[in-house]
Amino acid sequence: MASKRDRVPPLLRAFDLLERIARTRGSTALADLSAASGLPKPTAYRLLAMLEEAGLVTREPGDRRIAAGPRLVRFALDVQMSEAVRAPRHAILKRLADHLGETVNLTMLDGSEVVYIDRVETQWPLRMTLQPGSHVPLHCTASGKLLLALLPAARRRRIVDELPLQRFTEQTITNRRALEAELAAIRRDNLSTDNEEYLVGLVCVAVPVAAHDGRNVACVAVHAPVARMTLDRALTHVPALRNAAEALGATFGSGQVRALG
């Protein structure tokens, strides 16, 4: 007689594996996935091979551990930017922008870049406009450095080693040792700043957004021209940013597909 597990359609078995990979920090091993899912190793291997061919998972070089593939990450980000998911978050960002009087944004990690999930612009005529879906570098933006700093150590080191560290302004960090020191300070303070490192005349402060399970999945930030808001002034907004981050974190429910770092 077939077991309950045997009666589960292959599509749902594959989706179960994807969910487990999505919940894993970094990567996982085939044996762990097989044990957690209750699937025999040959079955798990066969399903993972199919998912890998589709670009939904990837095998890391060397140890062959399994991680989210580019197609799965893209799918997760598309879900996060969908109107149904975006609406409650946009309302939180709108309240924050009205309170601070400056532009605020919600960002997530997308490979080795930052992607804007949502944004509320200030009404000031002097501002920088970036639409949801826009990408900015990791090493010279407040959101990017924060998302990078909070990654598991092995993944963080791998990304830092691969980043081109392009110079955008005189303030841009282009030395890997200096960047690692900056990331250590960010982990200690649980916040990040951009002191004219990406664009001359623009400052920014970002704090992490944690999901219901405590994982840092995004960050919320405020930025403005330095002529209107100094970095010291921006840092006074951290309590309001943290309050908004807590409200935003509640919107990353257990049933949602998460973007993967």
Sequence and secondary structure as in RCSB ss.txt:
>XXXX:A:sequence
MASKRDRVPPLLRAFDLLERIARTRGSTALADLSAASGLPKPTAYRLLAMLEEAGLVTREPGDRRIAAGPRLVRF
ALDVQMSEAVRAPRHAILKRLADHLGETVNLTMLDGSEVVYIDRVETQWPLRMTLQPGSHVPLHCTASGKLLLAL
LPAARRRRIVDELPLQRFTEQTITNRRALEAELAAIRRDNLSTDNEEYLVGLVCVAVPVAAHDGRNVACVAVHAP
VARMTLDRALTHVPALRNAAEALGATFGSGQVRALG
>XXXX:A:secstr
   TTTTS HHHHHHHHHHHHHHSSS B HHHHHHHHT  HHHHHHHHHHHHHTTSEEE TTT  EEE HHHHHH
HHHHHTSHHHHHHHHHHHHHHHHHHTSEEEEEEEETTEEEEEEEE  SSSS     TT EEESTTSHHHHHHHHT
S HHHHHHHHHH      STT    HHHHHHHHHHHHHHT EEEESSSSTTEEEEEEEEE TTS EEEEEEEEEE
TTT  HHHHHTTHHHHHHHHHHHHTTS TTS     
